[in-house]
Amino acid sequence: MNKIIIYLLTVFFCFTCAKVYSQEKGTKIISTNIQDDDIFYHTIEQGQTVYSIATMYGVGVEDIYRLNPESREMIKTGEKLRIPQKDIATTVTATQEDRDYSFHTIQPKETLYSLSKRYEVSATNIINANPGLSVSTFQIGKTIRIPSVKIDQLPQTESQTVVKYIEYKVERKETMYRLTRKFNVTVEELIAKNPELQKGVKADMIIKVPVKTEETITQTAAQPKEREVNAMLSTPKQINKVDKIKVALLLPFMADQIGQTSTTTRFVEYYEGLLLAIDSLKNTGISIELIVRDTGSGTQKLDQILNETALKNVHLIIGAVEDEQIKPIAEFARKNSIKYVIPFTSKNDDVLSNYYIYQVNTPHSYLHARASEEAYKMFYDYNIIFVDTYDKDDKAEFIKTFKLELTQKQVPFKDLVFHDESFANDVLSLLVTDKRNVIIPISGSSAALNKICSPLRIIVEANPSFIVNMFGYPEWQTYTRECLDDFHALDTYIYSHFYADNMANNVLRFNTKYKTWYSKEMMNTYPKYGILGFDTGMFFFDAIHKYGTNFENNLNKIHYKSIQTGFDFHRANNWGGFINTNLFIIHYNKRDFKVIRYELN
């Protein structure tokens, strides 16, 4: 008996201490399996960061760290994070619109119908809050927004005209005509209920007379059935066709300034490339109306532009460079249900919460995650050697992501620090003959290439038993004048979200047409904005022509073979916009000295 009492007391004190400790720390004991009203779960997807996830849900980074301390070091694709609802987050970054929603992580056996009943929100409102929701995206572990507007359960009243019949005793000298005038009915209506009137109207007859009255009817709106609600996720979307595509191009051309900078010249080239796309599509019968506005710097001119009536009627907006201008355009696009293409920056966050945005320039975290995945597929059975040359432009984020990918999949790699005097011997000691070798400098600078390329070529030429490749970065395209021979000699691969082969027929045709139209060559920069404007126009204008203003429902059917920039848009989440995750692998082939572009979709 004493042992039982001691045991119970021990359990009691342990529980009490745990409770006090939790209160002192200011934390809440949260189950890792059950979603309560204060938190929900986010499954980490490729390319996401703690910052992007926090932004997506309108909470602070510290809120996520508080519930997931291990995320301060790293997060892994496929793992779950606890996310606080905005109303309990300590560092809320949500806008007022964001606060109109809570979030829910879909659990096993849950359906659209069951969530509608649980939160007392109509299924239509849930779908409207999550434009990306469909049978394929309503999956266990996915997160959706739940609007705060509840279903109106109050009884509804309405007035209706009701026909009732009264009995009436015919008086002396009354005729059919007098009866119809007295009760405001027709002869046919009286005879329908009183066939005996066909023989004439007689005094003291008892007849039925229709009388119309207004009555108030109280009823509760019929709730849709479970099968009907769940079927809403698979309802086919109609194509909203347009006869003439209306497009607004809003860029800081700075026309009122004296002289042009290289930046404004690139924007002019983008506009010129867009015009070439319009010309190409007009030849196929597509009608396009282009409105062009110079936004200048800041938002003063932009505010005036967005007040123009014409802007509210366009189907597509393209433009803006800095957040200062992107954010008001994004909000304008959302309010007016206009698709908005952000062509340049990769750092804007509006795409995470604005359904109408298409971000062309891939955010670095998504680009690095995709490139790491493809690099693993290419080199998992290679002898992988990372070389630190101590140069600027180091690719720390990509290298960290790639090394994590290799570590998780138990692929070994080697690290080498560059020393000018001993590099040749150092790298020679790490090369192997029983498998291919790949050299990956951790800097993307031309200085790093200059340090390692010549020694590597000497080693490869002197030791044919070593098979060596080199792997690198998008900016290496800009070094081809100096490094092209080295790239071929070292059988080099680079990853990039853009690439134009100057010897390809489509590039040659474009360059010829551009020079014919504008009597000049494009600036020698990468990517070339003239080609970017052309590719952007060809993709989006043709998409609207074929699949209407709601072309997002048919993105998987749009296959444009680009000149320079590929497009592979994926939705950021069920309520956000679209991020371009296209990736090219460029191979400078050693055998035939050709350059091959592989598009990875």
N, C-alpha and C positions, 0 to 999 in steps of 0.2 A: 504494500500500500504506500509506504513511504517513498519507494522508488518511483511509483507512478506520479506522486505529487511533485517530487523533485524534477521529473522529466517534463511535466506540464509547466512548472515554473520556469524551467530553462527555455522552453519554446516561447513562452510569453515574453521573457526578458529579451530574447534574441529578436523577436518581432518588433518589440518596442524600440530597441536600439536601432534597428534598421529603419524604422519609421522616422525616428528623431534625426538620424544621419541624413536621410533623404530631405527632410525639411530644412536642415541646416545648409545643405548644398543648394537649396532652392530648385530642386529638380522634381520631376514627376516620374514615378515608376511606370514604364510603358511596355506593354506586351509587344513582342516582335512579330506576332502573328495576327493579332486582332486590331482592327481599325476602330478607334473610338472617335468621339466628336471633335477632339482636339488635334489629332494628327491624321495624316494619310501617308501612303507609301509611293515612292517614285522609283521605277526601275530604270537604272542608268543606261542610256543608249550611246552608241558610238559617237564620239566627238563632243559630248556634253561635258561641261565643267561645273564645279560647284557654283560659280558665278552665274552661268547661263541658267542653271536649274533654279537658283534663287530668284533671278529676274523673271523667269517663266511663271512663277507662282506668286510674285509680288511680296516676297519675304526677304530678309537680309541674309547674307552669307553666314553671319555669326549665329543666326537661328538654326541653320543647318549644322554648323559645327557643334552647337550646344547639344543637339540630339544625336549627332553622329561624330563623336570626337575623332574617330579614325580617318574621317574624310579630310582632315587638315593635311595629312601626308599625301594621300592619293585616293582616287575613286576608280572603280573598275567597271567596265561594261557588263551589264547583266546583274550587278548587285543592287540591293534595295537601300534607299535612304528614307529615314523618317522625316517628314516635312510638317511643320506646324501650320494649322489653319491661320489665315491672316489676322483674325481677330484676337489671337493669343500670341502672335509673334512679337518679339521685343524690338525688332528693327525693321518695321514694315516699310516697304518701298512701293506698295501698291498704289495705283491711281484710284480715283473715286469709282471709275467704271469697274476696276478689278474687285473692289469691295462688294460689288453686287453679286458676287459668286463665292461659293465654297468649292472644295475639291473632293473628289471621291475616287478611290482606287477600286476598280472592278474586281469582285471576289468570285470564287466558283459558284455556279448556279444562279448568279444574279442576271437579270434581264432588264431591258429598257422598262418594261412594265413594272417589275418589282422595285426599281429605283424611283420610278414615278410615284408609286404608292408610298414608299418609305419616306421620301422627302416632301410629299404632297405638292409636287410640281408636275405640270403637264408634260407629257412626252414630247410634244411639239416644242415647248420652251427649252427642254434639255437638248434637243437636236439643233435648235437655233443657236444655243450657246456653244455648241460643238460642231461647227460646219463640216469637220472632217470625219464625223461619226458615221460608220457604216457597219455592215455585217463583218467586214474584214478588220475593222479597227476597234470594234466593241469586243475586246479580249481581256481575259484574266490578267491582272497586273497593270493594265493601261489606266491612265488617269483621265477623268473628264471633269468639266465644270458643271456645278449645280447652281442654277439661278436661284436667287433669294425670293422671287415672286411665287407665292403659294397659289394653289388652285382655289378659286372662289367656290366655297361649298354652300353659300347662302342660297335659299330658294329663290327662283326667278319668277316674276309675275308679268303677265301680259294680258291685254284686253282682247277679247274675241267676240265676234257677232254670233249670237246663239238664236236659233229659231225654235220657238215653243208654240204649242197649239192650245187655244182656249175654246171653250164651248160658248156659243152665243145663240140666244133665242131670237128669231127673226120677228121684227115688229110689223104691224099692219102698214100696208102701203110701201114697204121697202122693196126696192128692186135690186137686180144684180149690179147695176151701175152704181147705186147708192152704197152697196156693200163694199165694192172695190174702192170707192173714194173714202169711205169711212175707215177702212183698215189698211189702206195703202197697199193693196195686193192686186194681182191680176185675176182675170176670170179663170184662166187655166189653173192657177194655184188653188182657187176655191173649189173648182170642180174635181181636181186631183184628190182632195180629201173628202169631198161630198158629191159623189156621182149622181145623187138624187136631184141635184140642182139642174141637171140637164133637162128635167121635165118642167122646170119653172120654180120661181121663188114663191113660197107660201108662208103666210103668217103662222107664228108659233113653231116653225121648224127649228130643230136644234142642230146647228152646224158647227164644224171645227174650223177655226180661223187661225192661219199662221201669223205670229207676231214676232218681229225681230227685236232682240234686246242686246245691249252690250254688257258682258260679264267679265270680271277679272279672274283669270285662271292662274293658280299658283302651282309651279312644278319645279322639280330639281332636274338640272341638265343631265341627260343620260351620259354615263361614263363609258368610254370606249372599252371594248373587250380586250383581253390579254393578247390574243392572237393578232388582232388588228394593230395594237400598239407595237408589238415586236416586229411586225411586218413593215413598219415605217422605215426600218434600217435598210431594207432591200428594195424600197420603191425606186424605180428607174428615174433618173433626172432628165428632164427635158432640156434640149439645146436651145439657148436663147440667141437665135440668129439675128444678125444686123446687116442691113444693106450697105451702109457706109461706115467704115471703122473710123472713129474719131479719137485722135491721139494728141496728148499735150506733152511737149518736151520742155522741161524747166531746168535750165542750167545757168551757172554764173559766167556768162560770156564776158562780162565787164566791158560792154561796148562803149560805155561812157568814159572809160579811162584812156589815157593817151598811151598808145603802144600796147602790144600784147605780150604776155609772158608765155613761157613754154607750156604752162598749165592751161591757160585759156586757149592756146592754140590747139591743144589736144581735145578740148571740149568742142571746138569748131570742127575738128576732124571727125569727132563722134557724130555730130549733126550731119556732116557731109556723107558719112557712111550710112546713116539712117535714111537719107534721101535716096541713096543708091538702092537700098532695099525696097523703098516705096516704088521706085521706078521699075525694079525687077518684078514686083508683085502686080503692079498695074498692068504689065504686059500679059498677065495671066487672067485679067478681068477683075481683080480685087480693087475696090474703091476705098481710098484712104484720105482722110482729111487731117492735116497736121497743123497744130497750133504751137508756135514756138515763142517762148518768153525768156527774157534775160532776167534772172532773179537777183543779179548783183551780189553783194555781200550782205550778211546779216539777214534780217527778216522784214525790214520796212517795205521793200518792193514786193517781196513775196506775199505779204499780207494783202496788198492791193490786188495782186494777180489772183489770189484765191477767192477774192470777192467777185470776180468776174462771173457773170451768169454762164458764159460759154464753157467755163471749166467744169461746172457741175454736170454737164451733159456729155462729157467725154467717156470713152470706154476704157481708156488706158492712160496712165501718167507715167512718164519716164523722167528720171533726173534727180537732182540734188546730190551734194557731195558730203557736206558736213552735217552732224547731228542737229545743229541749230536750225537748218532748213528741212532736214528729213523728217523730223518729228511733227511739225505742223502739216506737212504734206501728207504724212501717213495718217494723221487724225482726220484730215479733210477727205482722204480716200475712204476711210472707214465710214464716216458719216454719210457719204454719198454713194457708197457701194461701188467704188471704182477700183479696178486692179492697179497696183502701183509697183513699178519695177525700179529697184535700187541698183544701178549698174556698176558702181565703182567701189564704194567702201565695203569692207568685210567686218567692220566693228560695230555697226548699229544693232541695237537690241530689239527694235520694234517688231521685227519679224517673229519674235517669240510669243507675241500676244495679239498680233493684228493679222487677221485672216486674209486680208487683201494684198499683202506684201509678197513680192518675189525678189529675193536677194541673189543677184547674179554672181557676185564675187564671194567665193566660199570662205566662211570664217576659218581662221587658222586652226582652231581646235578640231573642226570637222575635217579639214584638209589633212592635217597631220595624222589623225586617227585612220582615215581612209588610206593614206600613203603608207602608214605602218603596216596595216593589214595586207596591202598588196606586196610590200617589200618582204614581209614574212612568207607569203606564198611563193615568191620568186627565189628567196635565198635561204629557206629553212634548212636545206641540206648542204649549204656552202660553208666554207671557213670564213666567218664574218670578222672583219677587223675594223674597228673605229680608230680614226687618227685625229688626235688633238694637236692642231698647229698653233694654238694660242692667237688666233686672228679674230678680228671683230666679225660681226654678222654670224655669230655662232648660232646653231640651230638647236638650242637647248631644249625647247619644247618638243620638237620632233624627235630628237635623240632620246629624250626621257620616255616619250610615248612608245617608240620603237623598241627600246631596251626592255620596257615593261612587257610589251607583247612577246618578245623573245623569252623573257624569264618565265612568264606565265605558261608558255608552251614548251618550256624546258629545252630551249635551243641555246647552245653555248655560243659565246662571242668573246672577242679579245679586244683589249684597249691598248693603244700605243701612243705615247707622247712623242711628238716630233722634236728631234734634235738634228740640226743641219749636218753636223759632221758624221753622225752615226746612223742617219735614217735608213740609208740603203741596207746596211747590215742588220739593223733592227727589224725592218719589215721582212727581209729575207729569212730571218730566223723564225718568223711567224707563218710564212707561207707553207702550204702542204701540196703534195702531188697526187694524193689519193682522192681529192675532191676539188671542185672549183673554189676559187678565192674571190671575195668581194671586199674592196676597200671603200670605206665610207668616211670622208672627212667630216668633222662635226661643225665646220664652218662653211658657209656658202660663198665666201669672198673669192675674188680672183687671186688674191695674194695666197690663199690656202692652196688653190690649184697650182699656182706657179711653183710652190714649194715641193709638191709631191709628184707632179706629173712626169717631169724629166727623169728622176730616179726610178720611178715605177716602169717607165718605158725601157730604160736600160736593163732593168732586171728581167722584164718579160722577154726582150729580144735576146738576152744572153742565156736565158733559161727557159727554153720552149716547153719543158715538162710542167712548168707552172701555168695554169690557166687562170687568168686574172680578169675580173670585171671591176668597174668603178660605178658607184651609185651616188647621185647627187640631187640638185635642187632646181626649182623653176628659173632662178636668175642665171643659171649657167647658160641659158639660151643667149644671153647678152654677151657672152664671152666667145662666141663661135669664131669670130674673126681671128682671135689669137690662139684658141684652144681646140679648133675643130679637128686637127690632125691627132692631137692627144686623145680626144674623145673617141675617135675611131680606133686608134691603136690600143686603147684600154677597154674597148668593147663596152662603152659607157651607157648606163641607163639613168634617166632623170625622171622625177615625177613633176607634174604641173597641171594646173586647171586651164592652161591656155597653151597653144602651140600652133604656129603657122609655118608650113614647109614652103619656103620661097620658090622651090622648084616644082611644086604641085600645080596641076593645070588650073584648079579653081582659084588658087592664090594669084597665079599669073594673070588670069582673066580679070580678077578684081583689081589688081594693081594697074592694069592697062586701062580699064574703064575709069578708075579714079583719076588717073593722070589725064585722060581725055576730057573728063568733065571739068576738072579744076586746074589743069595746067600746072601741076606741081606734084612732087612726091610727098608721101607721108613722112612725118618725123621718124627718125630711126630710134624708136623706143619700144619697149615691150611691157605689156601687150600694146599693139597698135590700136589706138582708139577708133580710127576709121573703120577697121575690120570689126572691132567690137560693136560699133553702132550698126554695122550691116548685119552681123550675126543676130544681134538682139532684135532688130526689126524683122528679119526673116522668120525667126522663131515665133515671136508673140503675135505679129500681124497675121501670119498664116494660121496660128492656133485659133485666134478669134474668128477668122473667116470660116474655118472648117467646123469648129465646135462651139461657137458663140461666146458671149461674154462670161459664161460659166464654164470655160474650157478646162478648168481644174478637174472636172469630173472625167475628163478623157486624156489626162496627161500621159498615161501609159501608151496611148496611140500616136503620140506626136514624136516623130523620129526625123529630126533635122540634122543633116550631115554638115557640121559647121566648118567654116574656114579656119577659125582660130579658137573660139571659145565654145566648148560643148555645154549642153544643158541636160541636167538630170535632177529635176526638182523633187524634193521630198518634204512633206509637211513636218514642221518643227514639233507639233503636237496636235491634238484634236481640235484646238481652238486657234492655233497660230497660223502663220504664213508658211511660205515655201523657201527652202534653202537649196541652192544649187550644189550638189555633191559630186558633180562630174569630175573625173580624174583621168588624165592621160599618162601613160608611160611612154617616154620617148627613148628609142634605142638607136645609138650611133653604132651601126653594125660594122664589125671589124672585117668581115669577109668580103663584102662588096662595096663598102664605104657608102651605104645608103642610110638614110634616116627614116625610121619607121615610127609612126604614131599609133599606139594602141589605145583605143577608147574603152574605158572600163565602166560599164553601166550595171 
